[in-house]
Amino acid sequence: MTSRQQHVVRARSALALLAFINLLNYLDRNIIFALFEPIKRELLLNDAQLGWLGSAYILVFSVAALPFGVIGDLKSRKMVIAAGTALFSAFTSLGGLVRGFTDLFITRAAVGIGEAAYAPASTSMVADYFPGKHRAFAMGILNAGIPIGGVLGILIGGYLGTIYGWRVALMAVGIPGFAAAALVMLLVDPTRRDKAPSVRGMARKLGLGAIGLIRHLMPLLVFGAIGLIVVVVMTRQFDTESRNDTGIIAVAIGIGGVLTIWRWVRLVRADRRDETPFTPQLVDAMDDLVEAGRLVLRTPTLVFVFVSGAMISFGTNGLVGWGPSFMTRKFGLSSAEAAQLLGTWGLVAGVLGTLAGGYLADWISKYTDRGRVITIAAGFIIGGPLSIWVLTLHSLPVFGPAFAVAFFFLSWYNGPMAAVIFDVVPANIGSTVVGAYLLFIHLAGDAIALPLIGSLSDRFTLERAVLILPVVVLAGGLVALGALPTISRDMARLQARRTAEHPVAPA
């Protein structure tokens, strides 16, 4: 077998494994939505609290994706992917052991840590395996795990939840991730041969021993402890689980985090850098982070991608999150029946849509640099109005096929969106920019959508509240059109930079 053939085999094997992990990623993420109704009954929650259970993962995932993107650019991508996969699998299973809303909120938030580690590094690795004209299709295959896993999460969650209960459903779906994490370590990174550093070695290099870690994070630890003490006192005072526990802890940790960063800034300004965690390794990471931020702001295509991505995330993930509950309440279905209907139609439409979007984007790109942007915008400009119509249907037999058509177009963007980012971003900070993208679109998108729709549902009914979602999807598609006049210039700028850095020797 030639070296070229070996590379092709490695690339396809890596893509298959990473796509499967992406499937598990979204399965573990979306299973909670299929279990909203039984969780609501057992834990006595309202719709706003259900929305926060959906956003718990997103909030942590969004914040953690950016630093993990930096780590993925600086360290072993295999190690980051494997560790992330093991973490999100473990905390998904632990969700079945909770006793109340706060416990479940914490475990769902912790799932976001593992998935934040996986996403930027895996996207970066696939981009390196498949450069050039086949990149969007490869990204489409990788991101086919999003609709497949998302739909399977609803389908499997509804099935297992009805037969065995929601607790068993959560514990069961986390198990396959451990085997997948082990397989990741067998992959060959296409561009890096560095040895994965040990946790102890990284801590030593960063000056993060036990005492050093406590010193660096003192305000965060103090305020976190204060928040826990307040929660314990309130629980004992009212002799019940306080529904404000999560908010109290979040505010306390937020204050501690701000004070910690403020302390670091003061020490750096006072030229006392040795009293902060900003060793040379972290300085390199911060430099990449700052460079990524500057790159986004001075690259118009990325600005449109980030803004449209947030609107698309708001609408599509909101629809996925509240879809099973919407079906249960509007058509009087059980959780399993609603999951089966959405899962069956959504699985086929999501896979076909994701692959079709990647293929169509690459085909149009043969004739114009705008091909991927055109595909992204077209999917949402068509799928948004279709989704509005679907949500107003009252005929169950018509709902399924109509939902499939709408979901087909809404799935077009998965591969082309990732490909556009790497079309205009230098490879050395690609993972960092993807982390920044995930941070922005989720914090400004579905992290807001899920609790907002829950709160509106408590006031106006879910059937009326969800109509906001496809309207925002349509608006996101229109915003994506703004990248049409900028994509060619930004791609040319990147190519000129590559040529300047690696000039071709004269013949």
ROPAMI-339811 format. One record per residue (C-alpha): x, y, z. Coordinates in steps of 0.1 Angstrom, whole numbers. Each point is the difference from the previous one (the first is absolute). Layout:
<vopas>
<vopa px="X" py="Y" pz="Z"/>
...
</vopas>
This chain:
<vopas>
<vopa px="0" py="0" pz="0"/>
<vopa px="14" py="34" pz="-10"/>
<vopa px="4" py="29" pz="24"/>
<vopa px="-29" py="17" pz="-18"/>
<vopa px="-23" py="-30" pz="4"/>
<vopa px="10" py="-2" pz="37"/>
<vopa px="-9" py="37" pz="5"/>
<vopa px="-34" py="-6" pz="-17"/>
<vopa px="-8" py="-30" pz="22"/>
<vopa px="11" py="19" pz="32"/>
<vopa px="-21" py="30" pz="-10"/>
<vopa px="-31" py="-20" pz="-7"/>
<vopa px="4" py="-20" pz="32"/>
<vopa px="5" py="31" pz="20"/>
<vopa px="-30" py="17" pz="-16"/>
<vopa px="-22" py="-30" pz="7"/>
<vopa px="10" py="-2" pz="37"/>
<vopa px="-3" py="38" pz="6"/>
<vopa px="-34" py="0" pz="-18"/>
<vopa px="-11" py="-28" pz="23"/>
<vopa px="12" py="19" pz="31"/>
<vopa px="-18" py="31" pz="-13"/>
<vopa px="-31" py="-22" pz="-2"/>
<vopa px="5" py="-10" pz="37"/>
<vopa px="7" py="36" pz="8"/>
<vopa px="-34" py="12" pz="-12"/>
<vopa px="-18" py="-31" pz="12"/>
<vopa px="12" py="7" pz="36"/>
<vopa px="-9" py="37" pz="-5"/>
<vopa px="-35" py="-4" pz="-14"/>
<vopa px="-13" py="-30" pz="20"/>
<vopa px="-10" py="24" pz="28"/>
<vopa px="-26" py="15" pz="-24"/>
<vopa px="-18" py="-33" pz="-5"/>
<vopa px="-2" py="-4" pz="38"/>
<vopa px="-13" py="35" pz="8"/>
<vopa px="-36" py="-12" pz="8"/>
<vopa px="9" py="-29" pz="24"/>
<vopa px="27" py="21" pz="17"/>
<vopa px="-26" py="28" pz="4"/>
<vopa px="-24" py="-24" pz="17"/>
<vopa px="24" py="-17" pz="23"/>
<vopa px="20" py="31" pz="11"/>
<vopa px="-30" py="24" pz="-1"/>
<vopa px="15" py="25" pz="-23"/>
<vopa px="-14" py="28" pz="-22"/>
<vopa px="8" py="7" pz="-37"/>
<vopa px="25" py="27" pz="9"/>
<vopa px="20" py="-25" pz="21"/>
<vopa px="-1" py="-25" pz="-28"/>
<vopa px="14" py="26" pz="-23"/>
<vopa px="29" py="6" pz="24"/>
<vopa px="7" py="-37" pz="0"/>
<vopa px="5" py="3" pz="-37"/>
<vopa px="21" py="31" pz="3"/>
<vopa px="22" py="-14" pz="28"/>
<vopa px="20" py="-19" pz="-25"/>
<vopa px="1" py="28" pz="-25"/>
<vopa px="13" py="26" pz="25"/>
<vopa px="29" py="-20" pz="11"/>
<vopa px="7" py="-14" pz="-35"/>
<vopa px="1" py="35" pz="-14"/>
<vopa px="24" py="14" pz="26"/>
<vopa px="22" py="-31" pz="0"/>
<vopa px="2" py="-4" pz="-38"/>
<vopa px="23" py="30" pz="-4"/>
<vopa px="28" py="-10" pz="24"/>
<vopa px="-2" py="-36" pz="-12"/>
<vopa px="3" py="13" pz="-35"/>
<vopa px="33" py="17" pz="11"/>
<vopa px="12" py="-32" pz="17"/>
<vopa px="-9" py="-19" pz="-32"/>
<vopa px="23" py="23" pz="-20"/>
<vopa px="29" py="-2" pz="25"/>
<vopa px="-2" py="-36" pz="13"/>
<vopa px="-9" py="-35" pz="-12"/>
<vopa px="-33" py="0" pz="-18"/>
<vopa px="-4" py="-37" pz="6"/>
<vopa px="3" py="4" pz="38"/>
<vopa px="-25" py="29" pz="0"/>
<vopa px="-25" py="-19" pz="-20"/>
<vopa px="3" py="-32" pz="20"/>
<vopa px="-2" py="17" pz="34"/>
<vopa px="-30" py="21" pz="-12"/>
<vopa px="-19" py="-31" pz="-12"/>
<vopa px="6" py="-18" pz="33"/>
<vopa px="-12" py="30" pz="20"/>
<vopa px="-32" py="6" pz="-19"/>
<vopa px="-8" py="-37" pz="2"/>
<vopa px="6" py="-2" pz="37"/>
<vopa px="-21" py="30" pz="10"/>
<vopa px="-29" py="-11" pz="-23"/>
<vopa px="-2" py="-33" pz="19"/>
<vopa px="3" py="18" pz="34"/>
<vopa px="-31" py="19" pz="-9"/>
<vopa px="-21" py="-31" pz="7"/>
<vopa px="11" py="1" pz="37"/>
<vopa px="-12" py="35" pz="9"/>
<vopa px="-25" py="9" pz="27"/>
<vopa px="-13" py="33" pz="-11"/>
<vopa px="2" py="29" pz="-24"/>
<vopa px="33" py="14" pz="12"/>
<vopa px="18" py="-33" pz="-2"/>
<vopa px="-13" py="-6" pz="-35"/>
<vopa px="9" py="36" pz="-11"/>
<vopa px="36" py="-6" pz="12"/>
<vopa px="4" py="-33" pz="-18"/>
<vopa px="-14" py="14" pz="-32"/>
<vopa px="23" py="30" pz="3"/>
<vopa px="30" py="-24" pz="5"/>
<vopa px="-9" py="-18" pz="-33"/>
<vopa px="8" py="33" pz="-17"/>
<vopa px="36" py="-1" pz="12"/>
<vopa px="7" py="-33" pz="-18"/>
<vopa px="-18" py="10" pz="-31"/>
<vopa px="19" py="33" pz="-1"/>
<vopa px="33" py="-19" pz="0"/>
<vopa px="-11" py="-22" pz="-28"/>
<vopa px="-15" py="24" pz="-26"/>
<vopa px="27" py="25" pz="-9"/>
<vopa px="28" py="-26" pz="-1"/>
<vopa px="-19" py="-25" pz="-21"/>
<vopa px="-11" py="26" pz="-25"/>
<vopa px="36" py="12" pz="-3"/>
<vopa px="13" py="-35" pz="-5"/>
<vopa px="-25" py="-8" pz="-28"/>
<vopa px="8" py="33" pz="-17"/>
<vopa px="37" py="-11" pz="-1"/>
<vopa px="-9" py="-34" pz="-13"/>
<vopa px="-21" py="13" pz="-28"/>
<vopa px="14" py="33" pz="-14"/>
<vopa px="-13" py="17" pz="-31"/>
<vopa px="-30" py="-9" pz="-21"/>
<vopa px="-12" py="-30" pz="20"/>
<vopa px="0" py="18" pz="33"/>
<vopa px="-37" py="10" pz="1"/>
<vopa px="-11" py="-35" pz="-7"/>
<vopa px="23" py="-14" pz="27"/>
<vopa px="-14" py="26" pz="24"/>
<vopa px="-35" py="-11" pz="-11"/>
<vopa px="8" py="-36" pz="9"/>
<vopa px="15" py="11" pz="34"/>
<vopa px="-30" py="21" pz="7"/>
<vopa px="-24" py="-26" pz="-12"/>
<vopa px="3" py="-11" pz="37"/>
<vopa px="-18" py="32" pz="10"/>
<vopa px="-34" py="-9" pz="-15"/>
<vopa px="5" py="-37" pz="4"/>
<vopa px="11" py="2" pz="36"/>
<vopa px="-25" py="27" pz="8"/>
<vopa px="-29" py="-20" pz="-14"/>
<vopa px="12" py="-32" pz="15"/>
<vopa px="2" py="17" pz="33"/>
<vopa px="-37" py="8" pz="-2"/>
<vopa px="-9" py="-34" pz="-15"/>
<vopa px="20" py="-21" pz="25"/>
<vopa px="-8" py="23" pz="29"/>
<vopa px="-37" py="-3" pz="-6"/>
<vopa px="1" py="-38" pz="-5"/>
<vopa px="22" py="-7" pz="31"/>
<vopa px="-17" py="26" pz="21"/>
<vopa px="-34" py="-15" pz="-6"/>
<vopa px="11" py="-36" pz="6"/>
<vopa px="27" py="3" pz="27"/>
<vopa px="-4" py="36" pz="13"/>
<vopa px="20" py="32" pz="-7"/>
<vopa px="27" py="-9" pz="25"/>
<vopa px="10" py="-33" pz="-18"/>
<vopa px="-2" py="18" pz="-33"/>
<vopa px="27" py="25" pz="10"/>
<vopa px="22" py="-26" pz="16"/>
<vopa px="-2" py="-23" pz="-31"/>
<vopa px="9" py="25" pz="-27"/>
<vopa px="32" py="10" pz="16"/>
<vopa px="17" py="-34" pz="-1"/>
<vopa px="11" py="-2" pz="-37"/>
<vopa px="21" py="32" pz="3"/>
<vopa px="26" py="-17" pz="21"/>
<vopa px="8" py="-25" pz="-27"/>
<vopa px="1" py="28" pz="-26"/>
<vopa px="24" py="20" pz="22"/>
<vopa px="25" py="-29" pz="1"/>
<vopa px="-1" py="-4" pz="-38"/>
<vopa px="9" py="37" pz="-5"/>
<vopa px="34" py="-7" pz="14"/>
<vopa px="7" py="-23" pz="-29"/>
<vopa px="-4" py="28" pz="-26"/>
<vopa px="29" py="16" pz="-18"/>
<vopa px="-1" py="37" pz="0"/>
<vopa px="5" py="12" pz="-36"/>
<vopa px="22" py="30" pz="9"/>
<vopa px="14" py="-5" pz="35"/>
<vopa px="22" py="-26" pz="15"/>
<vopa px="4" py="14" pz="35"/>
<vopa px="-3" py="-23" pz="30"/>
<vopa px="-31" py="6" pz="21"/>
<vopa px="12" py="17" pz="31"/>
<vopa px="-9" py="-15" pz="34"/>
<vopa px="-23" py="19" pz="24"/>
<vopa px="28" py="2" pz="25"/>
<vopa px="24" py="14" pz="-26"/>
<vopa px="-24" py="26" pz="-12"/>
<vopa px="-8" py="11" pz="36"/>
<vopa px="38" py="3" pz="7"/>
<vopa px="6" py="20" pz="-31"/>
<vopa px="-29" py="23" pz="8"/>
<vopa px="10" py="4" pz="36"/>
<vopa px="-33" py="-15" pz="11"/>
<vopa px="8" py="-22" pz="29"/>
<vopa px="-26" py="-3" pz="28"/>
<vopa px="12" py="30" pz="19"/>
<vopa px="6" py="21" pz="-31"/>
<vopa px="-34" py="-9" pz="-13"/>
<vopa px="-17" py="11" pz="32"/>
<vopa px="20" py="32" pz="1"/>
<vopa px="-9" py="9" pz="-36"/>
<vopa px="-37" py="-8" pz="4"/>
<vopa px="-5" py="13" pz="35"/>
<vopa px="-29" py="25" pz="-7"/>
<vopa px="-18" py="-26" pz="-21"/>
<vopa px="3" py="-27" pz="27"/>
<vopa px="-11" py="24" pz="28"/>
<vopa px="-31" py="12" pz="-18"/>
<vopa px="-9" py="-35" pz="-11"/>
<vopa px="2" py="-11" pz="36"/>
<vopa px="-22" py="29" pz="11"/>
<vopa px="-26" py="-9" pz="-26"/>
<vopa px="0" py="-36" pz="12"/>
<vopa px="-4" py="11" pz="36"/>
<vopa px="-29" py="23" pz="-9"/>
<vopa px="-17" py="-29" pz="-18"/>
<vopa px="4" py="-24" pz="29"/>
<vopa px="-14" py="26" pz="25"/>
<vopa px="-30" py="7" pz="-23"/>
<vopa px="-6" py="-37" pz="-4"/>
<vopa px="0" py="-6" pz="37"/>
<vopa px="-21" py="31" pz="7"/>
<vopa px="-28" py="-9" pz="-24"/>
<vopa px="4" py="-38" pz="5"/>
<vopa px="-2" py="-6" pz="-37"/>
<vopa px="21" py="4" pz="-31"/>
<vopa px="1" py="37" pz="-9"/>
<vopa px="-7" py="7" pz="-37"/>
<vopa px="24" py="29" pz="2"/>
<vopa px="30" py="-22" pz="8"/>
<vopa px="14" py="0" pz="-35"/>
<vopa px="-4" py="37" pz="-4"/>
<vopa px="18" py="7" pz="33"/>
<vopa px="29" py="-23" pz="-8"/>
<vopa px="3" py="14" pz="-35"/>
<vopa px="1" py="37" pz="12"/>
<vopa px="25" py="-9" pz="27"/>
<vopa px="23" py="-18" pz="-24"/>
<vopa px="-4" py="28" pz="-25"/>
<vopa px="10" py="27" pz="25"/>
<vopa px="30" py="-22" pz="11"/>
<vopa px="11" py="-4" pz="-37"/>
<vopa px="-2" py="37" pz="-7"/>
<vopa px="20" py="8" pz="31"/>
<vopa px="26" py="-27" pz="-9"/>
<vopa px="6" py="15" pz="-34"/>
<vopa px="0" py="35" pz="14"/>
<vopa px="27" py="-10" pz="24"/>
<vopa px="21" py="-16" pz="-28"/>
<vopa px="-3" py="32" pz="-20"/>
<vopa px="12" py="21" pz="29"/>
<vopa px="30" py="-23" pz="6"/>
<vopa px="10" py="1" pz="-37"/>
<vopa px="-2" py="38" pz="-1"/>
<vopa px="22" py="1" pz="31"/>
<vopa px="26" py="-22" pz="-17"/>
<vopa px="-7" py="-28" pz="25"/>
<vopa px="-7" py="-26" pz="-27"/>
<vopa px="17" py="-28" pz="21"/>
<vopa px="-30" py="3" pz="24"/>
<vopa px="-25" py="-9" pz="-28"/>
<vopa px="-4" py="-32" pz="-20"/>
<vopa px="12" py="19" pz="-31"/>
<vopa px="31" py="-20" pz="-7"/>
<vopa px="16" py="0" pz="-35"/>
<vopa px="-23" py="-29" pz="-10"/>
<vopa px="-32" py="19" pz="9"/>
<vopa px="14" py="32" pz="-15"/>
<vopa px="2" py="-19" pz="-33"/>
<vopa px="-36" py="-12" pz="5"/>
<vopa px="-12" py="36" pz="8"/>
<vopa px="19" py="13" pz="-31"/>
<vopa px="-18" py="-25" pz="-22"/>
<vopa px="-33" py="9" pz="17"/>
<vopa px="5" py="37" pz="-6"/>
<vopa px="11" py="-6" pz="-36"/>
<vopa px="-32" py="-21" pz="-6"/>
<vopa px="-22" py="29" pz="14"/>
<vopa px="18" py="25" pz="-22"/>
<vopa px="-3" py="-23" pz="-30"/>
<vopa px="-38" py="-3" pz="4"/>
<vopa px="-5" py="37" pz="3"/>
<vopa px="21" py="8" pz="-31"/>
<vopa px="-15" py="-28" pz="-21"/>
<vopa px="-34" py="11" pz="-12"/>
<vopa px="-10" py="-35" pz="-10"/>
<vopa px="6" py="-13" pz="35"/>
<vopa px="-21" py="28" pz="15"/>
<vopa px="-30" py="-10" pz="-22"/>
<vopa px="6" py="-37" pz="8"/>
<vopa px="1" py="7" pz="38"/>
<vopa px="-32" py="21" pz="0"/>
<vopa px="-20" py="-23" pz="-23"/>
<vopa px="13" py="-30" pz="19"/>
<vopa px="-14" py="14" pz="33"/>
<vopa px="-34" py="6" pz="-16"/>
<vopa px="0" py="-34" pz="-16"/>
<vopa px="10" py="-16" pz="33"/>
<vopa px="-28" py="18" pz="18"/>
<vopa px="-26" py="-12" pz="-24"/>
<vopa px="11" py="-35" pz="-9"/>
<vopa px="11" py="-12" pz="34"/>
<vopa px="-30" py="16" pz="16"/>
<vopa px="-22" py="-21" pz="-24"/>
<vopa px="19" py="-32" pz="8"/>
<vopa px="-2" py="7" pz="37"/>
<vopa px="-36" py="7" pz="3"/>
<vopa px="-12" py="-22" pz="-29"/>
<vopa px="-9" py="-31" pz="20"/>
<vopa px="-19" py="19" pz="26"/>
<vopa px="-18" py="20" pz="-27"/>
<vopa px="-11" py="-33" pz="-17"/>
<vopa px="-11" py="-15" pz="34"/>
<vopa px="-21" py="29" pz="9"/>
<vopa px="-15" py="10" pz="-34"/>
<vopa px="-9" py="-34" pz="-13"/>
<vopa px="-4" py="-18" pz="34"/>
<vopa px="28" py="-25" pz="-7"/>
<vopa px="21" py="-19" pz="25"/>
<vopa px="37" py="9" pz="3"/>
<vopa px="9" py="-32" pz="-19"/>
<vopa px="-26" py="7" pz="-28"/>
<vopa px="12" py="36" pz="-4"/>
<vopa px="37" py="-12" pz="0"/>
<vopa px="-7" py="-27" pz="-26"/>
<vopa px="-18" py="24" pz="-23"/>
<vopa px="26" py="27" pz="2"/>
<vopa px="29" py="-25" pz="1"/>
<vopa px="-11" py="-20" pz="-31"/>
<vopa px="-6" py="29" pz="-22"/>
<vopa px="28" py="21" pz="14"/>
<vopa px="27" py="-27" pz="-3"/>
<vopa px="-6" py="-5" pz="-37"/>
<vopa px="-4" py="37" pz="-8"/>
<vopa px="30" py="11" pz="22"/>
<vopa px="24" py="-24" pz="-16"/>
<vopa px="-11" py="7" pz="-35"/>
<vopa px="0" py="37" pz="6"/>
<vopa px="34" py="1" pz="15"/>
<vopa px="16" py="-20" pz="-27"/>
<vopa px="-19" py="18" pz="-27"/>
<vopa px="11" py="34" pz="14"/>
<vopa px="37" py="-10" pz="0"/>
<vopa px="-2" py="-15" pz="-35"/>
<vopa px="-19" py="30" pz="-14"/>
<vopa px="24" py="25" pz="16"/>
<vopa px="30" py="-17" pz="-15"/>
<vopa px="-17" py="-3" pz="-34"/>
<vopa px="-9" py="37" pz="-2"/>
<vopa px="35" py="9" pz="13"/>
<vopa px="14" py="-14" pz="-32"/>
<vopa px="-15" py="30" pz="-18"/>
<vopa px="1" py="27" pz="27"/>
<vopa px="17" py="6" pz="34"/>
<vopa px="-35" py="9" pz="13"/>
<vopa px="-13" py="-35" pz="-3"/>
<vopa px="1" py="-9" pz="36"/>
<vopa px="-16" py="32" pz="11"/>
<vopa px="-27" py="-4" pz="-25"/>
<vopa px="-8" py="-35" pz="13"/>
<vopa px="-2" py="12" pz="36"/>
<vopa px="-23" py="29" pz="-7"/>
<vopa px="-22" py="-20" pz="-24"/>
<vopa px="-7" py="-27" pz="25"/>
<vopa px="-13" py="24" pz="26"/>
<vopa px="-19" py="23" pz="-24"/>
<vopa px="-19" py="-31" pz="-12"/>
<vopa px="-1" py="-19" pz="33"/>
<vopa px="-11" py="29" pz="22"/>
<vopa px="-34" py="7" pz="-16"/>
<vopa px="-6" py="-37" pz="-3"/>
<vopa px="5" py="-4" pz="37"/>
<vopa px="-25" py="27" pz="8"/>
<vopa px="-26" py="-18" pz="-21"/>
<vopa px="9" py="-33" pz="16"/>
<vopa px="-6" py="13" pz="35"/>
<vopa px="-35" py="12" pz="-9"/>
<vopa px="-11" py="-33" pz="-13"/>
<vopa px="-28" py="-19" pz="18"/>
<vopa px="1" py="-32" pz="-20"/>
<vopa px="23" py="-26" pz="15"/>
<vopa px="4" py="-21" pz="-33"/>
<vopa px="11" py="32" pz="-19"/>
<vopa px="23" py="12" pz="28"/>
<vopa px="26" py="-28" pz="-3"/>
<vopa px="8" py="4" pz="-38"/>
<vopa px="-2" py="38" pz="2"/>
<vopa px="24" py="0" pz="30"/>
<vopa px="24" py="-22" pz="-20"/>
<vopa px="1" py="24" pz="-29"/>
<vopa px="6" py="30" pz="22"/>
<vopa px="27" py="-18" pz="20"/>
<vopa px="17" py="-11" pz="-32"/>
<vopa px="7" py="37" pz="-10"/>
<vopa px="8" py="10" pz="36"/>
<vopa px="28" py="-26" pz="0"/>
<vopa px="18" py="13" pz="-31"/>
<vopa px="23" py="24" pz="19"/>
<vopa px="19" py="-25" pz="22"/>
<vopa px="29" py="-7" pz="-23"/>
<vopa px="2" py="32" pz="-20"/>
<vopa px="0" py="22" pz="31"/>
<vopa px="31" py="-17" pz="15"/>
<vopa px="17" py="0" pz="-35"/>
<vopa px="-6" py="38" pz="-4"/>
<vopa px="18" py="6" pz="33"/>
<vopa px="31" py="-20" pz="-11"/>
<vopa px="-1" py="16" pz="-34"/>
<vopa px="8" py="34" pz="15"/>
<vopa px="20" py="-10" pz="32"/>
<vopa px="37" py="-9" pz="2"/>
<vopa px="4" py="-37" pz="10"/>
<vopa px="21" py="7" pz="30"/>
<vopa px="-29" py="17" pz="19"/>
<vopa px="-29" py="-18" pz="-17"/>
<vopa px="-9" py="-19" pz="31"/>
<vopa px="0" py="32" pz="21"/>
<vopa px="-23" py="18" pz="-24"/>
<vopa px="-24" py="-30" pz="-1"/>
<vopa px="0" py="2" pz="38"/>
<vopa px="-8" py="37" pz="-1"/>
<vopa px="-28" py="-7" pz="-25"/>
<vopa px="-15" py="-26" pz="22"/>
<vopa px="3" py="23" pz="30"/>
<vopa px="-18" py="28" pz="-18"/>
<vopa px="-28" py="-19" pz="-18"/>
<vopa px="-11" py="-20" pz="31"/>
<vopa px="2" py="28" pz="25"/>
<vopa px="-19" py="24" pz="-23"/>
<vopa px="-22" py="-28" pz="-15"/>
<vopa px="-14" py="-31" pz="16"/>
<vopa px="12" py="9" pz="35"/>
<vopa px="-26" py="28" pz="-2"/>
<vopa px="-26" py="-18" pz="-21"/>
<vopa px="-7" py="-30" pz="23"/>
<vopa px="-8" py="18" pz="33"/>
<vopa px="-17" py="28" pz="-19"/>
<vopa px="-24" py="-23" pz="-18"/>
<vopa px="-6" py="-18" pz="33"/>
<vopa px="-9" py="33" pz="17"/>
<vopa px="-22" py="11" pz="-29"/>
<vopa px="-17" py="-35" pz="1"/>
<vopa px="-8" py="4" pz="37"/>
<vopa px="-18" py="33" pz="-9"/>
<vopa px="-14" py="-5" pz="-35"/>
<vopa px="1" py="-38" pz="-7"/>
<vopa px="28" py="-19" pz="-18"/>
<vopa px="-19" py="-1" pz="-33"/>
<vopa px="1" py="38" pz="-3"/>
<vopa px="35" py="4" pz="15"/>
<vopa px="18" py="-22" pz="-25"/>
<vopa px="-11" py="21" pz="-30"/>
<vopa px="28" py="24" pz="8"/>
<vopa px="27" py="-26" pz="-9"/>
<vopa px="-5" py="-4" pz="-37"/>
<vopa px="-3" py="37" pz="-5"/>
<vopa px="35" py="5" pz="15"/>
<vopa px="13" py="-29" pz="-22"/>
<vopa px="-13" py="19" pz="-31"/>
<vopa px="17" py="32" pz="12"/>
<vopa px="32" py="-19" pz="5"/>
<vopa px="0" py="-12" pz="-36"/>
<vopa px="-5" py="36" pz="-12"/>
<vopa px="30" py="11" pz="21"/>
<vopa px="22" py="-27" pz="-15"/>
<vopa px="-6" py="16" pz="-34"/>
<vopa px="21" py="29" pz="12"/>
<vopa px="31" py="-23" pz="-5"/>
<vopa px="-6" py="-2" pz="-38"/>
<vopa px="20" py="31" pz="-9"/>
<vopa px="28" py="-7" pz="26"/>
<vopa px="9" py="-37" pz="-3"/>
<vopa px="21" py="3" pz="-31"/>
<vopa px="21" py="29" pz="14"/>
<vopa px="5" py="-17" pz="33"/>
<vopa px="11" py="-33" pz="-17"/>
<vopa px="24" py="20" pz="-23"/>
<vopa px="14" py="17" pz="31"/>
<vopa px="7" py="-33" pz="17"/>
<vopa px="16" py="-14" pz="-31"/>
<vopa px="23" py="31" pz="-3"/>
<vopa px="10" py="-5" pz="36"/>
<vopa px="9" py="-37" pz="-6"/>
<vopa px="20" py="10" pz="-31"/>
<vopa px="19" py="26" pz="19"/>
<vopa px="8" py="-24" pz="28"/>
<vopa px="9" py="-29" pz="-23"/>
<vopa px="12" py="15" pz="-34"/>
<vopa px="5" py="-24" pz="-28"/>
<vopa px="36" py="-3" pz="-11"/>
<vopa px="6" py="10" pz="-37"/>
<vopa px="5" py="-29" pz="-24"/>
</vopas>
